[in-house]
Amino acid sequence: MEAAVSQRLGEEVGEGMSRASASRPPPQPPPPASGSGGRLAVLASHLSQSSRTAGEKEAALAAGPSDGPTIFDKILRKEIPSQVVYEDEKTLAFRDISPQAPVHIIIIPKVKDGLSRLSKAEERHVEVMGHLLYAAKTIAKQENLDDGFRIVINDGPNGYNT
């Protein structure tokens, strides 16, 4: 499972939106706080297919089985360089190489233990899942994102979790 931390600029996409609400313009982003660098968010949602391109879904499906080795495993083993912003005994956080917002940080657990996706979480994962959220809070403070942040988790091909 991965969680990405990012500044989002007012884009709201929700599952089960009514036709009326889907036709409304997206809410305007709040003005950036001086010196804060924006808001922090951990990316996590099941986005509708219409909100992403077909190419993104194809890439997610081509990424292979979610329980197999991933790019995140290579980052943990230091086989792929990353810009680490936070690390402790349970988590590693690094800046996204293709940020979707001015601040976009991915937080991953160091031990997968079957937790390759949120939908595969079991009771034994409760502690590490809570720790990921605590790490997001710690990173938000470190990044001076005092005005708030969002947490989003991409789960599986329809969530564009590659």
N, C-alpha and C positions, 0 to 999 in steps of 0.2 A: 504494500500500500504506500502511496505517496501522498503528500499534502503539499500544495504549493502556496506560498505566501505572496500576495501581490497587492498592489494598489489598484483598485478598480475605479473607473471614472464614470460611475452612474449607470452602467449597463446592467439591466436586470433581466434575466431570462428565467422563466419558471415553467415547470412542468404543469400541465393542466390549466394553462391560462385560458380564459374565455376569449371568444372572438372579439368582444368589445375591448377587453383589456389589452389584447395583443395588438389592436390597431392604434392604441394611444402611443404618443411619442415617449421615448424612454425618459426617465427622470433626469434632470440636469445634475451634474456633479457638484458637490459642495466646493466652495473656493478652497484652494490649498492653504493649509495653515503655514504661517511664516516659520521657516526653519525646520518644519517637520518632515518635509520630503513626501508628504501625503499619507494615505491610509495603508494599512497592512491587511492582507487577506490570505487565507489559506484556501486555495481553489478546490472546491468539492461540490459537484452537482451532477445530476443526470440531465444533460441538456437535450432539448429536442433536436431532431436531425436537421430541421430547417434553420437552426441557429448556427450551424457550422457547414463548411464546404464538404462536398463528397470526397475530395482528396484527403481531408483530415480523417474521415471515417475509414477510408481505405488504408491509410497509414496505421491507424489503430488496429484494424483487423489483421494487417500484415505483420504486426509486431509479434505475432505468435502467441503461444499459450501464456496466460498471465502467471503461471506458477514456475515457468522456466527462467533462466538467467535474463536479466534486463540490463539496460544501460546504467540503471541505478546501482546494480551489483558491481559493475565495473568502476563506477565512481567511488563506491565504498572501498574497493580494493586498490584505489589510487591508480588504476590502469588508464583512466580518462581524467584529465585535469578538470578542476572545478574551482570556482571562487567561493570557498567556504566562508560563511558568515557566523556559524555557530556549530559547536560540536560538544557533545557530552557522552557519557557511557552508553546511552540508549539511542541517540539521534544524531543525524548529520543534516545540516541545512546549508544550502548553497544558492547562489543567484542563477536564475534560469538563463540559458544561453539565447533563448528566443522570447524575451519578456513580452507579456501582453499588457503591461502597465509599467509606469515609472519604477515601482518597487515590486519585484516578482521573485519570491524566494521559495524554493522547494525544500520541504522537510521530509526526511525519510527515516524509518526505524533502521537501526543497524542490524537487527536480527529479524528476518522475515517471519519465521515460525509459522508458515502457512498464511500469513496475512499479506497476500499479494494484492488484495482488493478489499475495500470496506465490506462488500457483500459477502466476503468469506470470513469475516470476523467471528470469533467465538469468545466465550466468556474468559478464556485464558488470555485474551488480547486486551482486556479492559485497561490494565495498568499502562501498557505501552501506548494505547490510544489516548489516554488521559495525558500521558507524558508528551505526546506530540502537540497537544493543545497548550500545555504549559510552556513548551519550547517556543510555540508561536507567540505567546504573550511575552516571553523573555526577549525574543527577537524584535518584536514591535517596540519594546522599550529601548533596546539597543539602537534601533534604527530611528529613534525619536518620532515615532508615529503616534503622538499623544492624542490626536483627534479621533482615533478609532481605526478599526480594521475589520476585514471580512475574512472568513475561513470557508474555503471551498475544497471539496474532495472530488476528483474525477474518478469514476468507477466503471471500468469495462469499456468495450468498444463504443457503445452508445453514449458514454460519458467522455469519449475521446481520450481515454487513459491509455497512452502508448508507453 
